[in-house]
Amino acid sequence: MQILRTVLVAAVVVLGFSPLPAPAQDAKAEDIEAARSEMLKRWGVDGLIKASDVEGTATALLARPLGEQPEDQLRELAKRANAAANFVGFILEEYESYYRENYRYDFVKEKIAPFHDAYATLSNRLKSYRNQAYFNLGKKAADRGDEMTAFFMFRDAYRLSGFTEDEGDHKGMRYQAEIEMKKLLGLESMGTFTYWK
């Protein structure tokens, strides 16, 4: 009996000094803080990148002949356009999530679609600047005989582009990059997919 009493007293003392479990809301708050901290570490290095600044730079740089597009500026454009697309994507994600959750309700989809589509269009335009910068870097590397760098620059433009183009001859960035990779590999005789229509 004395042993049982001693064990019970010890248990009460241990439990009395143990921290209480945190409410679920506190755990979520910690997750939010940790996630924000991680995002700041990842994205806060170069500061907030504005889409309009990237578009202005891209329009001016990519309008020049290829020989007048400095490689350091193309690399910087690719980096900044990618970051800007990601920032826009953070907003777009929430529209996409809400859209998916309410896909059965036409009135919701109709109200959400214009905002969703505007963000998606902007994000895709920023990505197209990034992809064009990689493609142009590939062309410059190929022109100077650096086939390995050229191949992987073309590969980035290829893999990061949409699989099909909805307009025109359907020979957009992905198609163009594949053609360039095939030239480097001596595979020009192989066909290249354009569109399924």
N, CA and C of each residue as an Amber inpcrd file, in Angstrom:
protein
   591
   0.8230000  -1.1860000   0.0000000   0.0000000   0.0000000   0.0000000
   0.8690000   1.2530000   0.0000000   1.9190000   1.2470000   0.7810000
   2.8330000   2.3860000   0.8570000   3.4770000   2.6290000  -0.5180000
   3.8250000   1.5480000  -1.2070000   4.4410000   1.6800000  -2.5340000
   3.4470000   2.2940000  -3.5150000   2.1960000   1.8490000  -3.4810000
   1.1600000   2.3750000  -4.3610000   0.9430000   3.8610000  -4.1060000
   0.9190000   4.2460000  -2.8240000   0.7300000   5.6470000  -2.4650000
   1.9080000   6.4850000  -2.9700000   3.1080000   5.9790000  -2.8320000
   4.2990000   6.6930000  -3.2930000   4.2640000   6.8770000  -4.8090000
   3.8500000   5.8250000  -5.5460000   3.7530000   5.9030000  -6.9980000
   2.7000000   6.9240000  -7.4030000   1.5520000   6.9240000  -6.7390000
   0.4900000   7.8860000  -7.0560000   0.9340000   9.3190000  -6.7900000
   1.6130000   9.5640000  -5.6780000   2.0980000  10.9060000  -5.3570000
   3.1130000  11.3500000  -6.4100000   4.0040000  10.4410000  -6.7890000
   5.0050000  10.7660000  -7.8060000   4.3300000  11.1010000  -9.1370000
   3.3080000  10.3370000  -9.4870000   2.5890000  10.5730000 -10.7330000
   1.9160000  11.9380000 -10.7200000   1.2870000  12.2930000  -9.5910000
   0.6290000  13.5940000  -9.4710000   1.6490000  14.7120000  -9.5860000
   2.8130000  14.5570000  -8.9590000   3.8580000  15.5820000  -9.0250000
   4.3550000  15.7370000 -10.4600000   4.6270000  14.6140000 -11.1390000
   5.1130000  14.6690000 -12.5200000   4.0710000  15.3130000 -13.4220000
   2.8200000  14.8840000 -13.2900000   1.7660000  15.4450000 -14.1300000
   1.5160000  16.9140000 -13.8150000   1.6670000  17.2840000 -12.5600000
   1.4460000  18.6690000 -12.1560000   2.4620000  19.6120000 -12.7710000
   3.6870000  19.1370000 -12.9660000   4.7270000  19.9840000 -13.5320000
   4.9270000  19.7880000 -15.0370000   4.1960000  18.8930000 -15.6260000
   4.2840000  18.6830000 -17.0810000   3.5010000  19.7760000 -17.7930000
   4.0150000  20.2190000 -18.9290000   3.2600000  21.2420000 -19.6680000
   1.9680000  20.6520000 -20.2150000   0.9400000  21.4770000 -20.2030000
  -0.3280000  21.0420000 -20.7650000  -0.2040000  20.9760000 -22.2750000
  -0.9090000  20.0610000 -22.9050000  -0.8600000  20.0210000 -24.3580000
  -1.3900000  21.3230000 -24.9370000  -0.7170000  21.8010000 -25.9610000
  -1.1270000  23.0560000 -26.5910000  -2.4170000  22.8420000 -27.3640000
  -3.3020000  23.8040000 -27.3490000  -4.5200000  23.6800000 -28.1480000
  -4.1610000  23.5660000 -29.6270000  -5.0570000  22.9770000 -30.3920000
  -4.8170000  22.7620000 -31.8180000  -4.5430000  24.0820000 -32.5380000
  -5.2000000  25.1440000 -32.1130000  -5.0180000  26.4230000 -32.7690000
  -3.5810000  26.9100000 -32.6270000  -2.9500000  26.6820000 -31.4570000
  -1.5670000  27.0880000 -31.2710000  -0.6510000  26.3140000 -32.2140000
  -0.9230000  25.0280000 -32.3950000  -0.1100000  24.2250000 -33.3090000
  -0.2270000  24.7700000 -34.7260000  -1.4420000  25.1540000 -35.1310000
  -1.6210000  25.7230000 -36.4700000  -0.8810000  27.0500000 -36.5840000
  -0.9170000  27.8550000 -35.5280000  -0.2210000  29.1330000 -35.5480000
   1.2810000  28.9070000 -35.7060000   1.8150000  27.8970000 -35.0220000
   3.2290000  27.5880000 -35.1630000   3.5350000  27.1390000 -36.5820000
   2.6400000  26.3450000 -37.1870000   2.8410000  25.9010000 -38.5680000
   2.8500000  27.0970000 -39.5110000   1.9540000  28.0430000 -39.2890000
   1.8920000  29.2370000 -40.1250000   3.1790000  30.0450000 -39.9880000
   3.6380000  30.2010000 -38.7430000   4.8720000  30.9500000 -38.5070000
   6.0650000  30.2670000 -39.1690000   6.1410000  28.9440000 -39.0380000
   7.2470000  28.1920000 -39.6360000   7.2030000  28.2880000 -41.1540000
   6.0070000  28.1610000 -41.7210000   5.8630000  28.2420000 -43.1760000
   6.2440000  29.6310000 -43.6800000   5.7880000  30.6710000 -42.9720000
   6.1300000  32.0380000 -43.3800000   7.6350000  32.2700000 -43.2790000
   8.2320000  31.7810000 -42.2080000   9.6690000  31.9350000 -42.0270000
  10.4390000  31.2560000 -43.1610000   9.9920000  30.0670000 -43.5330000
  10.6320000  29.3380000 -44.6350000  10.4860000  30.0990000 -45.9530000
   9.3000000  30.6600000 -46.1920000   9.0650000  31.4240000 -47.4180000
   9.9510000  32.6770000 -47.4490000  10.0710000  33.3410000 -46.3200000
  10.9240000  34.5370000 -46.2680000  12.3810000  34.1830000 -46.5360000
  12.8340000  33.0420000 -46.0220000  14.2060000  32.6100000 -46.2930000
  14.4040000  32.3450000 -47.7840000  13.4230000  31.7020000 -48.3770000
  13.5440000  31.3120000 -49.7850000  13.3770000  32.4970000 -50.7340000
  12.3650000  33.3230000 -50.4880000  12.0080000  34.3650000 -51.4410000
  12.4610000  35.7570000 -51.0500000  12.8510000  35.9630000 -49.8000000
  13.1600000  37.3070000 -49.3360000  14.5410000  37.8080000 -49.6890000
  15.3390000  36.9900000 -50.3520000  16.7230000  37.3500000 -50.6450000
  16.8080000  38.5470000 -51.5920000  16.0490000  38.5070000 -52.6640000
  16.1340000  39.5570000 -53.6870000  15.0440000  40.6110000 -53.5610000
  14.2370000  40.5230000 -52.5420000  13.1490000  41.4740000 -52.3820000
  11.9440000  41.0920000 -53.2200000  10.8830000  41.8150000 -53.0080000
   9.6400000  41.5730000 -53.7320000   9.8100000  42.0190000 -55.1800000
   9.4580000  41.1410000 -56.0940000   9.6380000  41.4300000 -57.5200000
   8.2730000  41.7030000 -58.1310000   8.1380000  42.8620000 -58.7190000
   6.8510000  43.2830000 -59.2760000   6.7270000  42.8450000 -60.7360000
   5.5750000  42.3160000 -61.0600000   5.3190000  41.8160000 -62.4130000
   5.5000000  42.9180000 -63.4510000   5.0310000  44.1290000 -63.1530000
   5.1210000  45.2170000 -64.1340000   6.5770000  45.5810000 -64.4350000
   7.4500000  45.5080000 -63.4380000   8.8780000  45.7730000 -63.6630000
   9.4800000  44.7150000 -64.5810000   9.1260000  43.4570000 -64.3270000
   9.6400000  42.3610000 -65.1480000   9.1400000  42.5000000 -66.5810000
   7.8530000  42.8220000 -66.7360000   7.3000000  42.9560000 -68.0870000
   7.9860000  44.0800000 -68.8630000   8.2580000  45.1810000 -68.2060000
   8.9480000  46.2880000 -68.8750000  10.3420000  45.8910000 -69.3190000
  11.0710000  45.2340000 -68.4220000  12.4210000  44.7660000 -68.7520000
  12.3850000  43.7460000 -69.8760000  11.4660000  42.7840000 -69.7730000
  11.3710000  41.7110000 -70.7740000  11.0410000  42.2750000 -72.1490000
  10.0820000  43.1770000 -72.2020000   9.6640000  43.7550000 -73.4780000
  10.8340000  44.4650000 -74.1520000  11.5670000  45.2590000 -73.3770000
  12.6980000  46.0150000 -73.9380000  13.8430000  45.0790000 -74.3430000
  14.1960000  44.1390000 -73.4990000  15.3350000  43.2600000 -73.7710000
  15.0540000  42.3100000 -74.9310000  13.8930000  41.6670000 -74.9110000
  13.5980000  40.6530000 -75.9240000  13.2460000  41.2440000 -77.2870000
  12.9930000  42.5610000 -77.3320000  12.7160000  43.2280000 -78.6100000
  14.0050000  43.4730000 -79.3940000  15.1310000  43.4530000 -78.7110000
  16.4170000  43.6660000 -79.3800000  16.8000000  42.4280000 -80.1890000
  17.6420000  42.5980000 -81.2080000  18.1780000  41.4240000 -81.8950000
  18.9580000  40.5480000 -80.9030000  19.0060000  39.2600000 -81.1590000
  19.6440000  38.3280000 -80.2340000  21.0720000  38.7330000 -79.8830000
  21.8160000  39.2060000 -80.8590000  23.2070000  39.6080000 -80.6180000
  23.3430000  40.7760000 -79.6540000  22.2660000  41.5150000 -79.4490000
  22.2940000  42.6810000 -78.5580000  21.6300000  42.3920000 -77.2040000
  21.4020000  41.1200000 -76.9250000  20.8250000  40.7210000 -75.6350000
  21.9400000  40.1390000 -74.7630000  22.4910000  40.9300000 -73.8500000
  23.5830000  40.4280000 -73.0110000  23.1410000  39.2120000 -72.1720000
  24.0250000  38.2340000 -72.0720000  23.6960000  37.0060000 -71.3530000
  23.3730000  37.2590000 -69.8800000  24.1070000  38.1730000 -69.2540000
  23.8230000  38.4290000 -67.8370000  22.4190000  39.0120000 -67.6650000
  21.9790000  39.8260000 -68.6110000  20.6330000  40.3810000 -68.5370000
  19.5670000  39.3200000 -68.8130000  19.8610000  38.3900000 -69.7300000
  18.9270000  37.2860000 -69.9800000  18.8020000  36.3900000 -68.7460000
  19.9220000  36.1060000 -68.1010000  19.8780000  35.2800000 -66.8810000
  19.0670000  35.9740000 -65.7830000  19.3060000  37.2630000 -65.6360000
  18.5820000  38.0330000 -64.6150000  17.0890000  38.0920000 -64.9460000
  16.7710000  38.2470000 -66.2200000  15.3690000  38.2590000 -66.6310000
  14.7110000  36.9240000 -66.3000000  15.3750000  35.8170000 -66.6260000
  14.8150000  34.4930000 -66.3410000  14.5570000  34.3240000 -64.8440000
  15.5040000  34.7570000 -64.0410000  15.3780000  34.6250000 -62.5770000
  14.2310000  35.4950000 -62.0510000  14.1810000  36.7350000 -62.4830000
  13.1560000  37.6580000 -61.9830000  11.7590000  37.3040000 -62.5040000
  11.6820000  36.8830000 -63.7580000  10.3800000  36.4940000 -64.3220000
   9.8480000  35.2670000 -63.5910000  10.7170000  34.3280000 -63.2800000
  10.2970000  33.1350000 -62.5370000   9.7880000  33.5160000 -61.1500000
  10.5210000  34.3840000 -60.4740000  10.1100000  34.8120000 -59.1320000
   8.7770000  35.5660000 -59.1940000   8.6390000  36.4700000 -60.1470000
   7.3850000  37.2270000 -60.2690000   6.2190000  36.2910000 -60.5560000
   6.4350000  35.3020000 -61.4170000   5.3750000  34.3210000 -61.7080000
   5.0060000  33.5530000 -60.4460000   5.9790000  33.2490000 -59.6250000
   5.6870000  32.5470000 -58.3720000   4.8940000  33.4280000 -57.4050000
   5.2460000  34.6990000 -57.3120000   4.4870000  35.5990000 -56.4320000
   3.0380000  35.7120000 -56.8980000   2.8410000  35.8800000 -58.1950000
   1.4820000  35.9180000 -58.7430000   0.7940000  34.5790000 -58.4730000
   1.5560000  33.5030000 -58.5850000   1.0210000  32.1630000 -58.3510000
   0.5080000  31.9570000 -56.9390000   1.1020000  32.6490000 -55.9740000
   0.6170000  32.5210000 -54.5930000  -0.8210000  33.0280000 -54.4670000
  -1.1440000  34.0620000 -55.2190000  -2.5260000  34.5620000 -55.2290000
  -3.4030000  33.6140000 -56.0410000  -2.9190000  33.2190000 -57.2020000
  -3.6630000  32.3350000 -58.0880000  -4.0390000  31.0220000 -57.4070000
  -3.1390000  30.4870000 -56.5890000  -3.4060000  29.2170000 -55.8860000
  -4.7060000  29.2560000 -55.0950000  -4.9630000  30.3660000 -54.4450000
  -6.1740000  30.4720000 -53.6320000  -7.4290000  30.5050000 -54.5020000
  -7.3610000  31.1890000 -55.6380000  -8.4870000  31.1760000 -56.5690000
  -8.7190000  29.7740000 -57.1050000  -7.6260000  29.0850000 -57.4550000
  -7.7520000  27.7190000 -57.9710000  -8.3490000  26.7900000 -56.9290000
  -7.9200000  26.9360000 -55.6970000  -8.4300000  26.0970000 -54.6110000
  -9.9230000  26.3350000 -54.4040000 -10.3250000  27.5920000 -54.3450000
 -11.7360000  27.9220000 -54.1520000 -12.5650000  27.4340000 -55.3370000
 -12.0160000  27.5920000 -56.5350000 -12.6940000  27.1460000 -57.7570000
 -12.9280000  25.6370000 -57.7100000 -11.8820000  24.8840000 -57.3240000
 -12.0000000  23.4210000 -57.2310000 -13.0320000  23.0030000 -56.1880000
 -13.0320000  23.7010000 -55.0640000 -13.9770000  23.3620000 -53.9890000
 -15.4250000  23.6180000 -54.3920000 -15.6380000  24.5290000 -55.3040000
 -16.9920000  24.9210000 -55.6830000 -17.2980000  24.6490000 -57.1550000
 -16.6270000  23.6650000 -57.7270000 -16.7700000  23.4110000 -59.1550000
 -18.1930000  23.0420000 -59.5690000 -19.0090000  22.5790000 -58.6420000
 -20.3830000  22.1740000 -58.9810000 -21.3270000  23.3570000 -59.1240000
 -20.9130000  24.5020000 -58.6490000 -21.8020000  25.6580000 -58.6330000
 -21.4070000  26.6340000 -59.7420000 -22.1970000  26.6410000 -60.7930000
 -21.8760000  27.4800000 -61.9450000 -21.7860000  28.9550000 -61.5770000
 -22.6730000  29.4110000 -60.6810000 -22.6500000  30.8330000 -60.3330000
 -21.3440000  31.2050000 -59.6410000 -20.7640000  30.2790000 -58.8670000
 -19.4750000  30.5440000 -58.2200000 -18.3770000  30.5860000 -59.2710000
 -18.3810000  29.6020000 -60.1520000 -17.3590000  29.5440000 -61.1970000
 -17.4010000  30.7960000 -62.0700000 -18.6030000  31.2490000 -62.3940000
 -18.7390000  32.4350000 -63.2340000 -18.1890000  33.6840000 -62.5410000
 -18.4020000  33.7800000 -61.2410000 -17.9200000  34.9500000 -60.4910000
 -16.4120000  34.9040000 -60.2740000 -15.8740000  33.7130000 -60.0730000
 -14.4440000  33.5480000 -59.7850000 -13.6020000  33.5810000 -61.0560000
 -14.1320000  33.0560000 -62.1410000 -13.3630000  32.8660000 -63.3690000
 -12.6180000  34.1140000 -63.8600000 -13.2280000  35.3030000 -63.9030000
 -12.4890000  36.4610000 -64.4290000 -11.2210000  36.7860000 -63.6310000
 -11.3100000  36.6520000 -62.3050000 -10.1470000  36.9510000 -61.4610000
  -9.0910000  35.8680000 -61.6190000  -9.5470000  34.6170000 -61.5590000
  -8.6570000  33.4740000 -61.7540000  -7.9350000  33.5970000 -63.0940000
  -8.6980000  33.8600000 -64.1470000  -8.1290000  33.9030000 -65.4900000
  -7.1280000  35.0450000 -65.6500000  -7.4010000  36.1750000 -65.0350000
  -6.4720000  37.3080000 -65.1270000  -5.1290000  36.9680000 -64.4790000
  -5.1660000  36.3440000 -63.2960000  -3.9210000  35.9390000 -62.6370000
  -3.2050000  34.8500000 -63.4260000  -3.9610000  33.8950000 -63.9670000
  -3.3580000  32.8050000 -64.7510000  -2.6940000  33.3620000 -66.0090000
  -3.3370000  34.3060000 -66.6600000  -2.7790000  34.9170000 -67.8700000
  -1.4810000  35.6550000 -67.5600000  -1.4890000  36.4220000 -66.4840000
  -0.2840000  37.1500000 -66.0910000   0.8390000  36.1840000 -65.7320000
   0.5340000  35.1650000 -64.9410000   1.5440000  34.1830000 -64.5510000
   2.1410000  33.5000000 -65.7780000   1.2960000  33.1180000 -66.7130000
   1.7810000  32.4610000 -67.9260000   2.6420000  33.3970000 -68.7810000
   2.2770000  34.6670000 -68.8180000   3.0660000  35.6370000 -69.5870000
   4.4580000  35.7930000 -68.9610000   4.5170000  35.8580000 -67.6340000
   5.8070000  35.9650000 -66.9530000   6.6620000  34.7180000 -67.2000000
   6.0230000  33.5590000 -67.1800000   6.7510000  32.3180000 -67.4630000
   7.2570000  32.2950000 -68.8960000   6.4910000  32.8690000 -69.8050000
   6.9360000  32.8870000 -71.2070000   8.1920000  33.7450000 -71.3650000
   8.3110000  34.8350000 -70.5870000   9.5370000  35.6440000 -70.6220000
  10.7180000  34.8200000 -70.1100000  10.5020000  34.1000000 -69.0240000
  11.5500000  33.2300000 -68.4740000  11.9920000  32.2150000 -69.5230000
  11.0260000  31.5690000 -70.1390000  11.3380000  30.5230000 -71.1110000
  12.0510000  31.0900000 -72.3370000  11.6260000  32.2730000 -72.7780000
  12.2810000  32.9100000 -73.9270000  13.7180000  33.2650000 -73.5660000
  13.9430000  33.7290000 -72.3460000  15.3130000  34.0540000 -71.9130000
  16.1840000  32.8010000 -71.9290000  15.6750000  31.6720000 -71.4290000
  16.4450000  30.4270000 -71.4790000  16.7270000  30.0090000 -72.9240000
  15.7230000  30.1140000 -73.7710000  15.8870000  29.7540000 -75.1790000
  16.9650000  30.6190000 -75.8230000  16.9150000  31.9290000 -75.5790000
  17.8960000  32.8370000 -76.1590000  19.2990000  32.5560000 -75.6310000
  19.4040000  32.2030000 -74.3500000  20.7020000  31.8100000 -73.7970000
  21.2110000  30.5530000 -74.4890000  20.3040000  29.6280000 -74.8050000
  20.6830000  28.4250000 -75.5400000  21.1960000  28.7520000 -76.9300000
  20.5200000  29.6670000 -77.6160000  20.9500000  30.0680000 -78.9540000
  22.3470000  30.6940000 -78.9140000  22.5740000  31.5390000 -77.9190000
  23.8700000  32.1910000 -77.8010000  24.9710000  31.1670000 -77.5000000
  24.6630000  30.2030000 -76.6310000  25.6470000  29.1620000 -76.3100000
  25.9360000  28.3080000 -77.5420000  24.9040000  27.9630000 -78.3020000
  25.0910000  27.1640000 -79.5200000  25.9390000  27.9280000 -80.5350000
  25.7020000  29.2320000 -80.6630000  26.4590000  30.0540000 -81.6130000
  27.9450000  30.0900000 -81.2780000  28.2790000  30.0160000 -80.0140000
  29.6990000  30.0440000 -79.6410000  30.3000000  28.6410000 -79.5230000
  29.4990000  27.6180000 -79.8310000  29.9970000  26.2450000 -79.8410000
  29.9070000  25.5150000 -78.5130000  29.2520000  26.0920000 -77.5260000
  29.0880000  25.4450000 -76.2140000  27.8040000  24.6190000 -76.2530000
  27.8990000  23.4550000 -76.8730000  26.7090000  22.6360000 -77.1110000
  26.0590000  22.1240000 -75.8350000  26.8640000  21.7950000 -74.8230000
  26.2990000  21.2600000 -73.5840000  25.4340000  22.3110000 -72.8810000
  25.9640000  23.5140000 -72.7410000  25.1800000  24.5920000 -72.1200000
  23.9410000  24.8740000 -72.9630000  24.1240000  24.9190000 -74.2830000
  22.9930000  25.1830000 -75.1780000  21.9000000  24.1430000 -74.9740000
  22.2890000  22.8690000 -74.9380000  21.2960000  21.8050000 -74.7960000
  20.4830000  21.9900000 -73.5140000  21.1470000  22.2560000 -72.4010000
  20.4080000  22.3550000 -71.1400000  19.6170000  23.6540000 -71.0140000
  20.0440000  24.7070000 -71.6880000  19.2160000  25.9190000 -71.7360000
  17.9560000  25.6440000 -72.5550000  18.1240000  24.9780000 -73.6980000
  16.9540000  24.6090000 -74.5060000  16.0460000  23.6610000 -73.7200000
  16.6610000  22.7540000 -72.9680000  15.8670000  21.8100000 -72.1820000
  15.0150000  22.5530000 -71.1490000  15.5850000  23.5790000 -70.4970000
  14.7960000  24.3580000 -69.5350000  13.6180000  25.0360000 -70.2250000
  13.8780000  25.6460000 -71.3950000  12.7830000  26.2880000 -72.1360000
  11.7320000  25.2510000 -72.5240000  12.1690000  24.0710000 -72.8910000
  11.2820000  22.9790000 -73.3130000  10.4400000  22.4590000 -72.1510000
  11.0860000  22.0910000 -71.0710000  10.3670000  21.4460000 -69.9700000
   9.4730000  22.4140000 -69.1960000   9.7820000  23.6910000 -69.2290000
   9.0050000  24.6690000 -68.4760000   7.8670000  25.2820000 -69.2930000
   7.8110000  24.9560000 -70.5690000   6.7580000  25.4920000 -71.4420000
   5.5630000  24.5500000 -71.4620000   4.4100000  25.1040000 -71.8050000
   3.2220000  24.2860000 -71.9670000   3.4190000  23.3000000 -73.1060000
   2.7650000  22.1580000 -73.0140000   2.9880000  21.1190000 -74.0200000
   2.4260000  21.4890000 -75.3760000   1.3520000  22.2380000 -75.3950000
   0.7680000  22.6320000 -76.6780000   0.5080000  24.1280000 -76.6940000
   0.4330000  24.6480000 -77.8930000   0.0500000  26.0360000 -78.1120000
  -1.3620000  26.0190000 -78.6860000  -2.2300000  26.8390000 -78.1590000
  -3.6130000  26.8510000 -78.6220000  -3.8220000  27.6770000 -79.8740000
  -2.8620000  28.4940000 -80.2140000  -3.0770000  29.4350000 -81.3160000
  -2.0260000  29.2760000 -82.4000000  -2.2900000  29.9150000 -83.5160000
  -1.3240000  29.9600000 -84.6020000  -1.0080000  28.5850000 -85.1650000
   0.2560000  28.4090000 -85.4950000   0.6810000  27.1400000 -86.0930000
   1.0360000  26.0990000 -85.0310000   0.8190000  26.4220000 -83.7720000
   1.0720000  25.5130000 -82.6470000   2.5530000  25.1760000 -82.5100000
   3.4100000  26.0370000 -82.9840000   4.8520000  25.8040000 -82.9060000
   5.4750000  26.8510000 -81.9960000   5.0690000  26.7890000 -80.7340000
   5.5460000  27.7460000 -79.7440000   6.8840000  27.3670000 -79.1590000
   7.1280000  27.8340000 -77.9470000   8.4280000  27.6770000 -77.3140000
   8.8250000  26.2130000 -77.1320000   7.9060000  25.3790000 -76.7010000
   8.2520000  23.9720000 -76.4910000   8.6950000  23.3250000 -77.8050000
   7.9620000  23.5800000 -78.8440000   8.2870000  23.0560000 -80.1720000
   9.6660000  23.5620000 -80.6150000   9.8870000  24.8690000 -80.5140000
  11.1480000  25.4660000 -80.9500000  12.3410000  24.9080000 -80.1790000
  12.1730000  24.7690000 -78.8630000  13.2670000  24.2410000 -78.0350000
  13.5690000  22.7920000 -78.3880000  12.5180000  22.0100000 -78.6540000
  12.7420000  20.6120000 -79.0440000  13.5150000  20.5420000 -80.3630000
  13.1580000  21.3890000 -81.3110000  13.8600000  21.4260000 -82.6000000
  15.3510000  21.7010000 -82.3720000  15.6460000  22.6650000 -81.5120000
  17.0510000  23.0150000 -81.2450000  17.7960000  21.8690000 -80.5560000
  17.1520000  21.1910000 -79.6170000  17.7970000  20.0460000 -78.9580000
  18.0630000  18.9350000 -79.9690000  17.1060000  18.7110000 -80.8590000
  17.2790000  17.6710000 -81.8760000  18.4370000  18.0090000 -82.8200000
  18.5920000  19.2870000 -83.1780000  19.7250000  19.6870000 -84.0200000
  21.0390000  19.3470000 -83.3380000  21.1380000  19.6860000 -82.0680000
  22.3760000  19.4200000 -81.3220000  22.6680000  17.9250000 -81.2390000
  21.6230000  17.1080000 -81.1630000  21.7950000  15.6570000 -81.0300000
  21.8280000  14.9360000 -82.3800000  21.6730000  15.6740000 -83.4620000
  21.6460000  15.0520000 -84.7800000  20.3970000  14.2150000 -85.0120000
  19.2860000  14.6600000 -84.4550000  18.0280000  13.9110000 -84.5550000
  16.9750000  14.6660000 -85.3670000  17.4150000  15.4620000 -86.3300000
  16.4730000  16.2880000 -87.0900000  15.4160000  15.4710000 -87.8200000
  15.7350000  14.2120000 -88.1610000  14.7760000  13.4010000 -88.9190000
  13.6040000  12.9160000 -88.0690000  13.7190000  13.0220000 -86.7540000
  12.6120000  12.6000000 -85.8910000  11.5150000  13.6530000 -85.9110000
  10.2840000  13.2170000 -85.8710000   9.1540000  14.1280000 -85.8630000
   9.0260000  14.8780000 -84.5570000   8.2220000  15.9440000 -84.5990000
   7.9810000  16.7540000 -83.4020000   6.4810000  17.0030000 -83.2830000
   5.9450000  16.6910000 -82.1380000   4.5120000  16.8960000 -81.8860000
   4.1910000  18.3750000 -81.9010000   3.0490000  18.7140000 -82.5110000
   2.6070000  20.1080000 -82.4530000   1.2930000  20.2580000 -81.6940000
   0.2430000  19.5810000 -82.1520000  -1.0680000  19.7740000 -81.5150000
  -1.9360000  18.5880000 -81.8590000  -2.8960000  18.2750000 -80.9970000
  -3.7000000  17.0640000 -81.2280000  -4.9310000  17.2930000 -82.0750000
  -5.2310000  18.5150000 -82.4550000  -6.4060000  18.7570000 -83.2920000
  -6.1300000  18.4260000 -84.7340000
